[in-house]
Amino acid sequence: FFRLQQGNSNPPLTTLQEMNQNLIIVNNNEMESSSKQREKRAENPSSLVWKKNHSTNDSNNINDGVNSNNKSSIRRPQFPFAARYLPTITKTELKNRKYVASQKLEGNSDSNNHRSSSAMRVRMNWGNAQEASSILTALNYLWKLDPNIVVEEVGMCGAGLELNQTTYNRNDEHMPQQLNLLLGASPDAVVRYPNGTLEALEVKNHCPFVNARRRRTNTTNKNTDDDFVIRNMDLTPSVPAAYIPQLMMEMLCLGPACSSVLMVRQTATNGAVILRLRRDDHWLQEMIYWLQRFVSDYVNTGQSPPSDFFWQDERYKKFIQYTKQIGNTHVELVDYVKHSSIQRVLASNKNEMLPLFLDSS
């Protein structure tokens, strides 16, 4: 974080390996060069010490016991996360964020859908803004299990699928040969383990804001119908059915080597839960069948699908029921992450707590 401020004179460190090589030093102020020593330290993360590589006069500096008279001083590892990432925000920046948020939420107050669309914007913006922190939660958790686990950035996956090369099923008499079905998915990240296995990583951030009108118990409440309140969401070790198709598609598009997906469901006030959803090839084949039917019946014919299309088909009903079951039967609880163990932005003043509402004083 501090190297980024130094420009080209000190290139930023982008991986944990680079951070270990450039920032970690031994107690006698000499850099370790032996790979065996590094492996030994990786097995015992508590033995790591970090070199302070920025001026102690920096306004963002946080006093953690390092000797301010020596810029390369040694400190015992007090920091509980994989990398020292401590961005701060000032009251002026909070005020600016409030203005930007108000601009995004502006809409036609005469519209019947204004309130619902505003609530949806809030949820979407919260999820987008918090995605990076949830990936960081997964990274920090996995790092404590094994420093050699890598969380990789990834884009669209699935280009190498055989399905995308053969765009129809020659053995299915219901599928016309002009079908053109292309599949792709983009996980939030990919987790690569030292033994060569990989998992998709998908994060979901549950918005803490709900419409006050729906939660109001006191009829004398002076809040307007547009006001929001904060909910404390309890986390359960299950995957909502609405997420199953996305997670299964990610496993399919990462190839046969991906047999599971790691899912982080994170809240604003109650920590996070990490789950693992196992791959189900039978479900995937059914999903492909119904996607092909949709393309065949509506896309290729240029017809708009009616409401509840396919619902009269018993095979489709069974597929929907099976999808609901998978959210419980195919899910493994990995762990719960306490709220205090989630790495978040800090207030510039240590004595202040950052409010969830931007207009809070």
C-alpha positions as CSV (number, residue, x, y, z in Angstrom):
1,F,0.0,0.0,0.0
2,F,2.8,2.4,0.9
3,R,4.9,1.4,-2.1
4,L,2.1,2.4,-4.4
5,Q,2.5,5.9,-3.1
6,Q,6.2,5.9,-4.1
7,G,5.6,5.6,-7.8
8,N,8.1,3.9,-10.2
9,S,11.0,4.1,-7.7
10,N,9.5,1.3,-5.7
11,P,7.3,-1.0,-7.8
12,P,4.2,-2.3,-5.9
13,L,4.1,-5.8,-4.6
14,T,1.2,-7.7,-6.0
15,T,1.6,-11.2,-4.6
16,L,2.2,-12.7,-1.1
17,Q,5.4,-14.2,-2.4
18,E,6.7,-10.8,-3.5
19,M,5.7,-9.4,-0.1
20,N,7.5,-12.1,1.8
21,Q,10.7,-11.7,-0.3
22,N,10.8,-7.9,-0.1
23,L,9.2,-7.1,3.3
24,I,10.1,-9.9,5.7
25,I,13.4,-9.9,7.4
26,V,14.9,-11.9,10.2
27,N,15.7,-10.9,13.7
28,N,19.3,-10.0,12.9
29,N,18.4,-7.5,10.2
30,E,19.6,-9.8,7.4
31,M,17.4,-11.0,4.6
32,E,16.9,-14.7,4.5
33,S,18.0,-16.3,1.2
34,S,17.6,-20.0,1.9
35,S,14.5,-21.6,0.4
36,K,14.5,-24.1,3.2
37,Q,14.3,-21.2,5.7
38,R,11.4,-19.7,3.8
39,E,9.6,-23.0,3.8
40,K,10.1,-23.3,7.5
41,R,8.7,-19.8,8.1
42,A,5.7,-20.6,5.9
43,E,4.9,-23.5,8.1
44,N,5.0,-21.2,11.1
45,P,3.5,-17.8,10.1
46,S,3.8,-16.5,13.7
47,S,7.6,-16.3,13.2
48,L,7.4,-13.8,10.5
49,V,8.6,-10.2,11.0
50,W,8.1,-7.3,8.7
51,K,10.4,-4.5,7.6
52,K,8.9,-1.0,7.9
53,N,9.4,0.6,4.5
54,H,7.8,4.1,4.9
55,S,8.3,7.3,6.8
56,T,7.1,7.4,10.3
57,N,5.9,10.9,9.7
58,D,3.3,9.6,7.2
59,S,-0.1,10.8,8.2
60,N,-1.5,7.3,7.6
61,N,1.1,5.7,9.8
62,I,-0.2,3.5,12.6
63,N,2.0,3.0,15.6
64,D,2.3,-0.7,16.1
65,G,5.4,-0.8,18.4
66,V,8.0,-0.2,15.7
67,N,11.0,2.0,16.8
68,S,10.3,5.3,15.0
69,N,14.0,6.1,15.0
70,N,14.8,3.3,12.6
71,K,12.9,3.0,9.3
72,S,13.9,-0.7,9.0
73,S,13.1,-1.6,12.5
74,I,11.9,-5.0,13.5
75,R,8.5,-5.8,15.1
76,R,6.9,-8.9,16.3
77,P,3.9,-9.9,14.1
78,Q,0.9,-8.1,15.6
79,F,-1.1,-7.9,12.4
80,P,-3.6,-10.7,12.0
81,F,-4.0,-10.6,8.2
82,A,-2.0,-11.9,5.2
83,A,-1.0,-8.4,4.0
84,R,-0.8,-5.1,5.8
85,Y,-3.7,-3.2,4.1
86,L,-5.1,-0.4,6.2
87,P,-6.8,2.3,4.2
88,T,-8.4,5.1,6.1
89,I,-11.1,7.6,5.3
90,T,-11.6,11.1,6.5
91,K,-14.8,13.0,7.4
92,T,-14.3,15.0,4.2
93,E,-14.2,11.8,2.1
94,L,-17.3,10.5,3.9
95,K,-19.1,13.7,3.0
96,N,-18.1,13.3,-0.6
97,R,-19.3,9.7,-0.6
98,K,-22.7,10.9,0.8
99,Y,-23.0,13.3,-2.1
100,V,-22.1,10.6,-4.7
101,A,-24.5,8.2,-3.1
102,S,-27.4,10.7,-3.2
103,Q,-26.8,11.3,-6.9
104,K,-27.0,7.6,-7.6
105,L,-30.2,7.2,-5.7
106,E,-31.9,10.1,-7.3
107,G,-34.9,9.1,-9.4
108,N,-38.4,10.2,-10.5
109,S,-40.3,10.5,-7.2
110,D,-43.5,10.3,-9.1
111,S,-42.8,6.8,-10.4
112,N,-44.6,3.9,-8.7
113,N,-41.4,1.9,-8.8
114,H,-39.2,4.6,-7.3
115,R,-39.0,3.1,-3.8
116,S,-38.4,-0.5,-5.0
117,S,-35.8,0.6,-7.6
118,S,-34.0,2.7,-5.0
119,A,-33.9,-0.2,-2.6
120,M,-32.5,-2.4,-5.4
121,R,-29.9,0.2,-6.2
122,V,-28.8,0.2,-2.6
123,R,-28.4,-3.5,-2.5
124,M,-26.6,-3.7,-5.8
125,N,-24.2,-0.8,-4.9
126,W,-23.5,-2.4,-1.5
127,G,-22.6,-5.7,-3.1
128,N,-20.3,-4.1,-5.7
129,A,-18.6,-2.0,-3.1
130,Q,-18.0,-4.8,-0.7
131,E,-16.9,-7.5,-3.1
132,A,-13.2,-6.9,-2.6
133,S,-13.5,-7.0,1.1
134,S,-15.2,-10.4,0.9
135,I,-12.5,-11.8,-1.4
136,L,-10.0,-10.5,1.2
137,T,-11.9,-12.3,3.9
138,A,-11.4,-15.6,2.0
139,L,-7.7,-14.8,1.3
140,N,-7.0,-14.1,5.0
141,Y,-8.8,-17.3,6.1
142,L,-7.0,-19.5,3.5
143,W,-3.7,-17.9,4.3
144,K,-4.0,-18.9,7.9
145,L,-4.7,-22.5,6.8
146,D,-1.7,-22.6,4.4
147,P,0.4,-19.6,3.2
148,N,0.9,-21.5,-0.1
149,I,-2.7,-21.4,-1.1
150,V,-3.2,-18.9,-3.9
151,V,-6.3,-16.8,-4.7
152,E,-6.1,-15.8,-8.4
153,E,-7.9,-13.2,-10.4
154,V,-9.9,-14.6,-13.2
155,G,-12.0,-13.4,-16.1
156,M,-14.6,-15.2,-18.3
157,C,-14.2,-19.0,-18.2
158,G,-15.6,-21.7,-20.4
159,A,-14.1,-21.0,-23.9
160,G,-12.5,-24.5,-23.9
161,L,-15.7,-26.4,-23.1
162,E,-16.6,-29.1,-25.6
163,L,-20.1,-27.9,-25.4
164,N,-19.1,-24.6,-26.9
165,Q,-17.4,-26.5,-29.8
166,T,-20.3,-28.8,-30.5
167,T,-23.3,-26.5,-30.2
168,Y,-26.0,-29.2,-30.2
169,N,-26.6,-32.7,-29.0
170,R,-26.8,-35.0,-32.0
171,N,-28.3,-37.8,-29.8
172,D,-31.3,-35.8,-28.6
173,E,-34.1,-35.9,-31.0
174,H,-35.7,-32.8,-29.3
175,M,-32.7,-30.6,-30.2
176,P,-32.6,-29.1,-33.7
177,Q,-29.2,-29.0,-35.3
178,Q,-29.2,-25.2,-35.9
179,L,-28.9,-24.7,-32.1
180,N,-26.2,-22.3,-31.0
181,L,-25.7,-22.5,-27.3
182,L,-22.6,-20.8,-25.8
183,L,-21.8,-21.0,-22.1
184,G,-19.5,-18.9,-20.0
185,A,-19.0,-17.9,-16.3
186,S,-16.8,-15.5,-14.4
187,P,-16.1,-16.5,-10.7
188,D,-15.0,-13.7,-8.4
189,A,-11.7,-15.6,-8.1
190,V,-10.1,-19.0,-8.3
191,V,-8.5,-20.7,-5.4
192,R,-5.4,-22.9,-6.3
193,Y,-4.1,-25.3,-3.7
194,P,-0.5,-26.6,-3.4
195,N,-1.6,-30.1,-4.5
196,G,-2.9,-28.7,-7.8
197,T,-6.6,-28.7,-7.2
198,L,-8.7,-25.6,-7.7
199,E,-12.0,-24.2,-6.6
200,A,-14.1,-21.4,-7.9
201,L,-14.5,-18.5,-5.3
202,E,-17.8,-16.7,-5.2
203,V,-18.7,-14.0,-2.7
204,K,-22.0,-12.6,-1.7
205,N,-22.4,-9.5,0.5
206,H,-25.8,-9.2,2.2
207,C,-26.9,-5.6,2.3
208,P,-27.5,-4.4,5.9
209,F,-30.1,-1.8,4.8
210,V,-33.8,-2.6,4.7
211,N,-36.8,-0.4,4.3
212,A,-37.8,1.1,7.7
213,R,-41.5,0.8,6.7
214,R,-41.3,-3.0,6.6
215,R,-39.5,-3.2,10.0
216,R,-41.4,-0.5,11.9
217,T,-43.1,-1.5,15.1
218,N,-43.8,1.9,16.5
219,T,-46.5,3.7,14.6
220,T,-45.3,7.1,16.0
221,N,-42.0,6.7,14.3
222,K,-41.2,10.0,12.6
223,N,-39.2,8.4,9.8
224,T,-40.5,8.6,6.3
225,D,-41.3,5.6,4.1
226,D,-38.0,6.1,2.3
227,D,-35.9,5.7,5.4
228,F,-33.7,2.6,5.8
229,V,-32.7,0.8,9.0
230,I,-29.9,-1.7,9.6
231,R,-30.6,-5.3,10.1
232,N,-28.4,-7.8,11.9
233,M,-28.6,-10.8,9.7
234,D,-28.1,-14.3,11.1
235,L,-26.0,-16.6,8.9
236,T,-27.0,-20.2,8.2
237,P,-24.8,-22.8,6.6
238,S,-26.9,-23.1,3.4
239,V,-26.8,-21.8,-0.1
240,P,-30.0,-20.1,-1.3
241,A,-31.5,-21.9,-4.4
242,A,-31.2,-18.7,-6.5
243,Y,-27.4,-19.0,-6.3
244,I,-27.1,-22.7,-7.3
245,P,-27.2,-22.2,-11.1
246,Q,-24.4,-19.5,-10.9
247,L,-22.2,-21.7,-8.7
248,M,-22.7,-24.8,-10.8
249,M,-22.0,-22.9,-14.0
250,E,-18.7,-21.6,-12.6
251,M,-17.6,-25.2,-11.8
252,L,-18.6,-26.4,-15.2
253,C,-16.8,-23.6,-17.0
254,L,-13.6,-24.1,-15.0
255,G,-13.5,-27.7,-16.3
256,P,-13.5,-31.2,-14.8
257,A,-10.6,-30.3,-12.4
258,C,-13.0,-28.1,-10.5
259,S,-15.2,-30.2,-8.3
260,S,-16.4,-27.6,-5.8
261,V,-16.9,-23.9,-5.2
262,L,-16.0,-21.9,-2.1
263,M,-18.7,-19.4,-1.2
264,V,-18.3,-16.5,1.2
265,R,-21.6,-15.0,2.5
266,Q,-20.6,-11.8,4.4
267,T,-22.6,-9.4,6.4
268,A,-22.0,-5.9,7.6
269,T,-22.4,-6.5,11.3
270,N,-22.3,-10.2,12.0
271,G,-19.2,-11.6,10.3
272,A,-19.2,-14.1,7.5
273,V,-19.8,-17.8,6.8
274,I,-17.6,-19.8,4.4
275,L,-19.3,-22.7,2.6
276,R,-18.3,-25.3,0.0
277,L,-20.8,-26.5,-2.6
278,R,-19.9,-29.8,-4.3
279,R,-20.3,-30.3,-8.0
280,D,-23.2,-32.3,-9.3
281,D,-22.8,-33.5,-12.9
282,H,-26.3,-34.8,-13.1
283,W,-27.7,-31.4,-12.2
284,L,-25.4,-29.8,-14.8
285,Q,-26.6,-32.1,-17.6
286,E,-30.2,-31.1,-16.7
287,M,-29.3,-27.4,-16.7
288,I,-27.7,-27.8,-20.1
289,Y,-30.8,-29.6,-21.4
290,W,-33.2,-26.7,-20.3
291,L,-30.8,-24.0,-21.6
292,Q,-30.8,-25.8,-24.9
293,R,-34.6,-26.1,-24.9
294,F,-34.9,-22.3,-24.1
295,V,-32.6,-21.5,-27.1
296,S,-34.5,-23.9,-29.3
297,D,-38.0,-22.9,-28.4
298,Y,-37.5,-19.1,-28.1
299,V,-34.2,-17.8,-29.2
300,N,-34.0,-19.5,-32.5
301,T,-37.7,-18.9,-33.3
302,G,-37.6,-15.3,-32.2
303,Q,-40.5,-15.7,-29.9
304,S,-40.8,-14.1,-26.5
305,P,-41.1,-16.6,-23.6
306,P,-44.3,-16.6,-21.6
307,S,-44.5,-16.3,-17.9
308,D,-43.5,-19.5,-16.1
309,F,-42.3,-21.1,-19.3
310,F,-41.6,-24.9,-19.0
311,W,-43.6,-25.0,-15.7
312,Q,-46.1,-27.4,-17.1
313,D,-43.4,-30.0,-17.8
314,E,-43.0,-32.5,-15.0
315,R,-39.3,-32.9,-15.8
316,Y,-38.8,-29.2,-15.2
317,K,-40.6,-29.3,-11.9
318,K,-38.4,-32.1,-10.7
319,F,-35.4,-30.1,-11.8
320,I,-36.5,-27.0,-9.7
321,Q,-37.2,-29.2,-6.6
322,Y,-33.8,-30.8,-7.0
323,T,-32.1,-27.4,-7.2
324,K,-33.7,-26.4,-3.9
325,Q,-32.5,-29.6,-2.2
326,I,-28.9,-29.1,-3.4
327,G,-28.6,-25.9,-1.3
328,N,-28.6,-28.1,1.8
329,T,-27.5,-31.6,0.7
330,H,-24.4,-30.6,-1.3
331,V,-23.2,-27.9,1.1
332,E,-20.3,-28.2,3.6
333,L,-19.8,-25.7,6.4
334,V,-16.1,-24.6,6.2
335,D,-16.1,-22.1,9.0
336,Y,-17.6,-18.9,10.5
337,V,-15.5,-15.7,10.4
338,K,-16.0,-13.3,13.3
339,H,-16.9,-9.7,12.5
340,S,-13.7,-8.6,14.2
341,S,-11.7,-10.8,11.9
342,I,-12.8,-9.1,8.7
343,Q,-10.4,-6.6,7.3
344,R,-12.2,-3.3,6.6
345,V,-11.5,0.4,6.1
346,L,-10.6,2.3,9.2
347,A,-11.6,5.8,10.4
348,S,-8.7,8.3,10.2
349,N,-9.4,8.9,13.9
350,K,-8.9,5.7,15.9
351,N,-11.4,6.8,18.5
352,E,-14.2,6.9,15.9
353,M,-16.3,4.1,14.4
354,L,-17.2,4.4,10.7
355,P,-21.0,4.6,10.3
356,L,-22.8,2.4,8.0
357,F,-25.1,5.3,7.0
358,L,-23.1,8.0,5.2
359,D,-25.3,10.7,6.7
360,S,-24.6,9.6,10.3
361,S,-22.6,12.1,12.4
